[in-house]
């Protein structure tokens, strides 16, 4: 009897030990973990005072400031061409001769003379071609004064005026920038293309630029000095308001801003930032005010 009671007590103690041991393990297993604060990796930009030039971009052709067509005095067959493209000619110099003879009739050849002094920039006809007084056989241009001709779409007309600065680039001179100014604005629009003709003059002139060259034109329409400018990618629109995240120690602050002109990928900030403010320019989409950050790359404005 005594042995039976002893077995029962031992069994009860064993069960109690197993029960309480498992309970403690379960409690330890379900104990809540201590939350860890999220730190976001970002790239930042340190704003500085910069100069911004707003511009319009066009394609242009280099042309002579003055050009005159050469017309023969008589109809007939072109003979004895005495000049070629690129030659400089004096006024009244003979360029070619025309034979006005007809079957059964013989006439003396008629000379074709240069109406002005200049450079032959076009001579599309050849010996044997039939010409007439209403037909231009050549073009004489003044190559000392060159212009760049561009066409401006109607929607940009109000932003063009005489004297504006333009920056020109040519494929023939990669990496070089030439300056020009607006010299003439056509007062009448072309009703077919809905565009306005504008002429620029190289300032200063450059002998390397040749008639017929194509150039890319950046026409400066507005210039601003010492303005705070930031990358377009740094700006977020929240609740209809332009905002940026400003770095404050190891965290960020969401700040509303007012923007001005945009030039390429840089945006003028009229209010909300000052030079020296560090802002997040990439990696900010998940941020809120007070979010912790780790700056992976910092870029200095103006570089």
C-alpha positions in Angstrom: 0.0 0.0 0.0 2.8 2.3 1.0 4.6 1.6 -2.2 1.5 2.3 -4.3 1.1 5.7 -2.6 4.8 6.5 -3.2 4.4 5.7 -6.9 1.3 8.0 -7.2 3.2 10.9 -5.5 6.2 10.4 -7.8 3.9 10.4 -10.9 2.2 13.6 -9.8 5.4 15.4 -9.2 6.7 14.4 -12.7 3.5 15.6 -14.4 3.7 18.9 -12.5 7.3 19.4 -13.5 6.5 18.7 -17.2 3.5 21.1 -17.1 5.2 24.0 -15.5 8.4 23.6 -17.5 6.4 23.7 -20.8 4.4 26.7 -19.6 7.6 28.7 -19.0 9.0 27.7 -22.4 5.7 28.8 -24.1 5.7 32.1 -22.2 9.3 32.7 -23.2 8.4 31.8 -26.8 5.5 34.3 -27.1 7.3 37.1 -25.3 7.1 40.3 -27.5 10.3 41.3 -29.4 11.7 44.8 -28.8 10.8 46.9 -31.9 13.8 48.3 -33.9 13.6 51.7 -35.6 13.9 51.8 -39.4 16.8 53.8 -40.8 16.5 54.7 -44.5 19.5 55.0 -46.9 19.3 58.2 -48.9 21.3 60.5 -51.2 21.3 64.2 -50.3 22.0 67.5 -52.0 23.4 70.6 -50.3 21.7 73.7 -51.8 23.7 76.7 -52.9 23.2 80.0 -54.7 23.5 79.4 -58.4 22.8 81.2 -61.7 20.0 79.9 -63.9 19.4 80.7 -67.6 16.0 79.7 -68.9 16.2 79.0 -72.6 14.4 77.7 -75.8 16.2 75.3 -78.1 16.1 75.4 -81.9 18.0 74.2 -84.9 19.5 76.8 -87.2 21.3 77.2 -90.5 24.2 79.5 -91.2 23.4 81.9 -94.1 25.0 85.0 -95.6 23.7 88.3 -94.4 23.3 89.4 -98.0 23.0 87.3 -101.1 22.3 88.2 -104.8 21.1 86.0 -107.6 22.9 86.1 -110.9 20.6 86.3 -114.0 21.7 86.1 -117.7 20.7 88.9 -120.1 19.8 86.4 -122.9 18.3 83.0 -123.4 20.5 80.3 -124.8 23.1 77.6 -124.1 25.6 78.2 -121.3 29.2 78.2 -122.4 32.7 79.0 -121.1 32.1 79.0 -117.3 34.9 80.9 -115.7 34.3 80.6 -111.9 33.5 77.9 -109.4 32.0 77.5 -106.0 33.9 79.5 -103.3 35.6 81.9 -105.7 35.6 85.6 -104.8 34.5 87.8 -107.7 34.4 91.6 -108.3 31.5 93.6 -109.5 31.0 93.3 -113.3 33.5 90.4 -113.5 32.5 87.9 -116.3 31.3 84.7 -114.8 30.2 82.8 -117.9 28.9 83.3 -121.4 25.6 82.4 -123.1 25.3 81.4 -126.8 21.9 82.7 -128.0 22.2 81.2 -131.5 19.3 79.4 -133.1 19.2 77.0 -136.0 20.1 79.0 -139.1 21.2 82.0 -137.1 24.5 82.8 -135.4 25.0 85.4 -132.7 27.8 86.5 -130.6 27.9 85.1 -127.1 26.4 87.2 -124.3 28.5 87.7 -121.1 27.0 87.0 -117.7 28.5 89.5 -115.2 28.6 89.6 -111.4 26.1 92.2 -110.2 28.0 92.7 -106.9 31.3 91.7 -105.4 31.3 88.7 -103.2 31.8 84.9 -102.9 30.1 82.4 -105.3 28.0 80.3 -102.9 25.8 78.6 -105.4 26.4 77.6 -109.1 24.1 74.7 -109.9 24.3 74.9 -113.7 27.0 73.4 -116.0 28.3 74.0 -119.6 25.5 73.1 -122.1 22.6 74.0 -119.8 19.9 76.1 -121.3 19.3 79.4 -119.4 16.9 82.3 -119.6 16.8 85.8 -118.2 14.2 84.7 -115.6 16.5 82.0 -114.3 19.1 82.3 -111.5 22.3 80.6 -112.5 24.4 81.5 -109.5 24.3 83.2 -106.1 26.8 85.7 -104.8 27.0 86.2 -101.1 28.9 88.3 -98.6 30.7 85.7 -96.4 32.2 88.4 -94.1 28.8 88.9 -92.4 27.1 85.6 -91.5 23.7 85.0 -89.8 22.0 82.1 -88.3 18.4 81.6 -89.4 15.9 79.9 -87.1 12.1 79.4 -87.1 10.3 80.0 -83.8 6.9 78.3 -83.2 4.0 80.7 -82.7 3.6 79.7 -79.0 7.1 81.1 -78.2 6.8 84.4 -80.1 6.1 86.5 -77.0 9.5 85.3 -75.5 11.7 86.5 -78.3 13.1 90.0 -78.7 16.1 91.7 -80.4 19.3 91.6 -78.4 18.8 88.3 -76.6 21.8 86.1 -76.0 22.1 82.7 -77.8 24.5 79.9 -77.4 25.5 77.9 -80.5 27.1 74.5 -80.9 28.3 72.9 -84.1 29.0 69.3 -84.9 32.2 70.5 -86.7 33.5 71.8 -83.3 32.4 69.5 -80.6 32.7 70.8 -77.1 32.9 74.5 -78.2 30.2 77.0 -77.5 29.8 80.1 -79.7 27.8 83.2 -78.7 25.3 85.1 -80.8 22.6 87.7 -80.4 19.1 88.2 -81.9 19.5 90.7 -84.7 16.2 90.6 -86.5 12.7 89.3 -85.7 10.3 88.9 -88.6 7.1 90.9 -87.8 5.0 88.5 -89.9 4.3 84.8 -89.2 4.3 82.2 -91.9 0.7 81.1 -92.1 1.7 77.7 -93.4 4.1 76.6 -90.7 2.7 79.0 -88.0 6.3 80.0 -87.2 8.3 83.3 -87.1 11.6 83.8 -88.8 14.5 85.0 -86.5 18.0 85.9 -87.5 21.0 85.8 -85.1 24.5 87.3 -85.7 27.7 85.7 -84.3 29.1 87.9 -81.5 32.1 87.9 -81.9 32.4 86.7 -85.6 34.4 83.5 -86.2 36.0 82.7 -89.5 35.6 78.9 -88.8 31.9 79.2 -89.3 30.9 78.5 -92.9 27.7 79.2 -94.9 25.4 76.1 -94.9 26.5 74.8 -91.5 23.8 73.5 -89.1 23.9 74.5 -85.5 21.9 73.9 -82.3 20.7 77.1 -80.7 19.9 77.7 -77.0 18.1 81.1 -76.9 18.3 82.6 -73.4 14.9 84.0 -72.5 15.4 84.7 -68.8 18.5 84.8 -66.5 18.5 84.7 -62.7 21.6 85.2 -60.5 22.3 83.9 -57.0 19.1 81.8 -56.6 18.6 78.7 -54.6 18.2 75.8 -57.0 17.7 72.1 -56.3 17.4 68.9 -58.5 13.9 68.3 -59.8 14.1 64.7 -58.3 14.2 66.1 -54.8 10.7 67.6 -55.0 7.6 65.7 -53.9 4.0 66.8 -54.3 1.9 66.0 -51.3 -1.6 67.3 -50.9 -1.1 69.6 -53.9 2.0 71.2 -52.3 5.6 71.0 -53.5 7.7 69.7 -50.6 11.2 68.5 -49.8 12.8 66.6 -47.0 15.3 68.7 -45.2 18.1 66.9 -43.2 18.1 67.7 -39.5 20.8 65.7 -37.8 20.1 62.1 -38.4 16.4 62.6 -39.3 14.4 64.6 -41.8 11.8 67.3 -41.7 9.1 67.6 -44.4 9.1 71.3 -45.6 6.8 73.0 -48.2 8.5 75.1 -50.8 7.6 77.6 -53.6 9.3 77.0 -57.0 10.2 79.3 -59.8 11.7 78.6 -63.2 13.0 75.2 -64.3 16.2 74.8 -66.3 17.1 71.3 -67.5 16.9 69.2 -64.2 17.3 72.2 -61.8 14.4 74.0 -60.2 14.5 77.5 -58.6 13.2 77.6 -55.0 11.6 81.0 -54.3 10.8 80.3 -50.7 11.2 77.5 -48.1 14.9 76.9 -48.5 18.2 78.8 -48.1 21.7 78.1 -49.3 23.3 75.5 -47.2 20.2 73.5 -46.5 20.7 69.8 -47.1 17.8 68.0 -48.7 17.1 64.4 -49.7 17.2 64.0 -53.5 16.7 60.2 -53.8 15.3 57.6 -51.6 12.7 59.9 -50.1 9.4 58.2 -51.3 9.0 56.2 -48.0 10.0 59.0 -45.7 7.9 61.0 -43.2 8.8 63.9 -40.9 11.1 62.5 -38.2 12.2 59.5 -40.2 15.8 58.4 -39.4 18.2 58.4 -42.3 21.7 57.3 -43.3 23.3 59.5 -45.9 25.0 57.2 -48.5 26.1 60.0 -50.9 26.1 63.7 -50.4 26.4 66.1 -53.4 27.4 69.8 -53.0 25.4 72.3 -55.0 27.2 74.2 -57.8 29.4 71.2 -58.7 
